[in-house]
Amino acid sequence: MKTIKLFTGLLLVTLLMGACSSIDVATDYDRQVDFGKYKSFAFYKPGIDKAGISDLDKKRILRAIQYELQNRGYRLSENPDILVSIFTKEVDRVSVYNNMGWGWGWYGGPWGWGGGYPSVYTETEGSLYIDLIDADKKELVWQGKGTGDLITDGDIDKKEARINEFVKEILSQFPPVTSQVASID
């Protein structure tokens, strides 16, 4: 019995830790675009200025994007092939759990099943969108979205690591694997 309780506890902790660190990624792109032609990038300031987050977080996100794109062979340029823009969304999720269990009480006798106390948890879930815009045509050609729990406890190191994780997961989908231009006959 003790082994079952220990195993169940470890399983629960593992699931909770995995749930906190996961990032759901979704991407969309223009299938008519040849992504192989893009070699350089720059940040699209008008779009970035509209992102509803602190300037410090914007800098963290932009540094992470620059790092990931440069690791993929793209270069930062004043005459870029693609423009990078971002925007964010944030939602607070509140979960209420009613704890039930065995205990001392008068419901059903001295030992019985009774009501526990409710536990309330608040988590902040955020979405980061990374838009890649063809610099010549000024058209959106690729968009990545990452959604997951944010670090809001004031630990800047954890926050920066989480931002880096978001950006890395989103840009792992760029360029699209099927980036050939479809022919129309």
C-alpha positions as CSV (number, residue, x, y, z in Angstrom):
1,M,0.0,0.0,0.0
2,K,2.8,2.4,0.9
3,T,4.5,1.7,-2.5
4,I,1.2,2.5,-4.3
5,K,0.9,5.8,-2.5
6,L,4.5,6.7,-3.2
7,F,4.1,5.8,-6.9
8,T,0.9,7.8,-7.2
9,G,2.5,10.8,-5.6
10,L,5.5,10.7,-7.9
11,L,3.2,10.3,-10.9
12,L,1.1,13.3,-9.9
13,V,4.2,15.5,-9.4
14,T,5.6,14.4,-12.8
15,L,2.4,15.2,-14.5
16,L,2.1,18.6,-12.9
17,M,5.7,19.5,-13.7
18,G,5.2,18.5,-17.3
19,A,2.0,20.5,-17.6
20,C,3.7,23.6,-16.3
21,S,6.5,23.5,-18.8
22,S,4.7,22.5,-22.0
23,I,4.2,25.0,-24.7
24,D,1.5,24.4,-27.4
25,V,2.7,25.6,-30.8
26,A,0.7,26.3,-33.9
27,T,1.9,27.7,-37.1
28,D,0.4,28.9,-40.4
29,Y,2.1,30.1,-43.6
30,D,1.5,31.0,-47.2
31,R,2.1,27.8,-49.2
32,Q,2.9,29.8,-52.3
33,V,6.0,31.4,-50.8
34,D,9.5,30.1,-51.4
35,F,11.0,30.4,-47.9
36,G,14.5,29.5,-49.3
37,K,14.8,33.0,-50.7
38,Y,14.8,34.6,-47.3
39,K,18.3,35.2,-45.9
40,S,18.1,38.3,-43.8
41,F,15.7,39.8,-41.3
42,A,15.0,43.0,-39.3
43,F,12.5,43.8,-36.6
44,Y,9.3,45.6,-37.5
45,K,9.2,48.4,-34.9
46,P,5.6,49.6,-35.6
47,G,4.2,46.2,-34.9
48,I,6.5,45.5,-31.9
49,D,5.5,48.9,-30.3
50,K,1.9,47.7,-30.2
51,A,2.7,44.6,-28.2
52,G,1.0,45.0,-24.8
53,I,4.0,44.0,-22.6
54,S,6.8,45.8,-20.8
55,D,9.7,47.1,-22.8
56,L,12.0,44.8,-20.9
57,D,10.0,41.7,-21.9
58,K,10.0,43.0,-25.5
59,K,13.8,43.2,-25.4
60,R,14.0,39.7,-24.0
61,I,11.7,38.3,-26.7
62,L,13.6,40.2,-29.5
63,R,17.0,39.0,-28.3
64,A,15.7,35.4,-28.2
65,I,14.3,35.7,-31.7
66,Q,17.5,37.2,-33.0
67,Y,19.5,34.4,-31.4
68,E,17.3,31.7,-32.9
69,L,17.2,33.1,-36.4
70,Q,20.9,33.7,-36.5
71,N,21.5,30.1,-35.3
72,R,19.5,29.1,-38.4
73,G,21.7,31.1,-40.7
74,Y,19.7,34.3,-41.1
75,R,21.5,37.6,-40.7
76,L,20.3,40.8,-39.1
77,S,20.2,43.5,-41.9
78,E,19.2,47.1,-42.6
79,N,17.9,45.8,-46.0
80,P,16.1,42.6,-44.9
81,D,14.2,40.0,-46.8
82,I,11.7,39.5,-43.9
83,L,10.4,41.7,-41.1
84,V,9.8,40.2,-37.7
85,S,6.9,41.4,-35.6
86,I,5.4,40.1,-32.3
87,F,2.2,40.5,-30.3
88,T,1.0,38.8,-27.1
89,K,-2.1,37.8,-25.2
90,E,-2.4,37.0,-21.6
91,V,-5.2,35.2,-19.6
92,D,-5.5,34.4,-15.9
93,R,-6.9,31.0,-15.3
94,V,-8.4,30.3,-11.9
95,S,-8.9,26.7,-10.8
96,V,-10.9,25.7,-7.7
97,Y,-10.5,22.2,-6.2
98,N,-12.7,20.9,-3.4
99,N,-10.6,18.6,-1.3
100,M,-12.5,15.6,0.1
101,G,-11.2,12.9,2.3
102,W,-11.4,10.8,5.4
103,G,-11.1,12.5,8.7
104,W,-12.4,13.1,12.2
105,G,-15.8,14.5,12.3
106,W,-19.5,13.9,13.0
107,Y,-20.7,13.5,9.5
108,G,-21.7,9.8,9.4
109,G,-20.2,9.1,12.8
110,P,-16.8,9.8,14.4
111,W,-15.0,8.6,11.3
112,G,-16.5,9.4,8.0
113,W,-16.3,10.9,4.6
114,G,-16.4,14.7,4.9
115,G,-16.0,17.8,3.1
116,G,-12.6,19.4,2.9
117,Y,-11.5,22.9,2.2
118,P,-11.4,24.4,-1.2
119,S,-8.0,25.2,-2.8
120,V,-7.8,28.0,-5.3
121,Y,-4.9,28.3,-7.9
122,T,-4.3,31.1,-10.3
123,E,-2.0,30.6,-13.3
124,T,-1.3,33.1,-16.0
125,E,-1.3,31.7,-19.5
126,G,0.2,33.7,-22.3
127,S,0.4,33.5,-26.0
128,L,3.3,34.8,-28.0
129,Y,2.8,35.4,-31.7
130,I,5.7,35.8,-34.1
131,D,4.9,37.2,-37.5
132,L,7.3,37.1,-40.4
133,I,6.4,39.6,-43.1
134,D,7.9,39.7,-46.7
135,A,9.8,43.0,-46.7
136,D,9.2,43.7,-50.3
137,K,5.5,42.9,-50.5
138,K,4.6,43.9,-46.9
139,E,2.6,40.7,-46.6
140,L,2.4,38.2,-43.8
141,V,4.1,34.9,-45.0
142,W,4.5,33.0,-41.7
143,Q,3.0,33.1,-38.2
144,G,3.9,31.1,-35.2
145,K,1.9,31.0,-31.9
146,G,3.1,29.6,-28.6
147,T,0.8,29.2,-25.7
148,G,1.7,28.2,-22.2
149,D,2.1,29.1,-18.5
150,L,4.1,32.2,-17.8
151,I,6.5,32.9,-14.9
152,T,5.0,35.7,-12.8
153,D,6.6,35.2,-9.5
154,G,9.3,37.8,-10.0
155,D,12.2,35.4,-10.7
156,I,13.8,37.2,-13.7
157,D,16.1,34.2,-14.5
158,K,13.2,31.8,-14.7
159,K,11.2,34.4,-16.7
160,E,14.0,34.9,-19.2
161,A,14.5,31.1,-19.6
162,R,10.7,30.7,-20.2
163,I,10.8,33.4,-22.9
164,N,13.7,31.7,-24.6
165,E,11.8,28.4,-24.4
166,F,8.7,30.0,-26.0
167,V,10.7,31.5,-28.9
168,K,12.7,28.4,-29.5
169,E,9.6,26.2,-29.6
170,I,7.8,28.5,-32.0
171,L,10.7,29.1,-34.3
172,S,11.5,25.3,-34.4
173,Q,8.7,25.3,-37.0
174,F,10.4,27.9,-39.3
175,P,11.0,27.6,-42.1
176,P,8.2,25.3,-43.0
177,V,9.3,21.8,-44.0
178,T,7.2,21.9,-47.1
179,S,8.3,25.3,-48.4
180,Q,8.2,24.5,-52.1
181,V,6.1,26.8,-54.2
182,A,3.0,25.0,-55.5
183,S,2.6,25.1,-59.2
184,I,-0.8,26.1,-60.6
185,D,-1.5,24.4,-63.9
